């Protein structure tokens, strides 16, 4: 895992990875259901900051 290799403990890294997958899948469903790709794009753009939070 990239996050664990960056110094994050494995439990937190795994949880953030799972949260990222949940966010991506949810955003895909919402953006398709509402025909608004901006929902998906917003989640994708925020992922790096969300995943790396606390490692700065």
Secondary structure, 3 states (H helix, E strand, C coil): CHHHHCCCCHHHHHHHHHHHHHHHHHHHHHHHHHCCHHHHHHHHHHHHHHHHCCCC
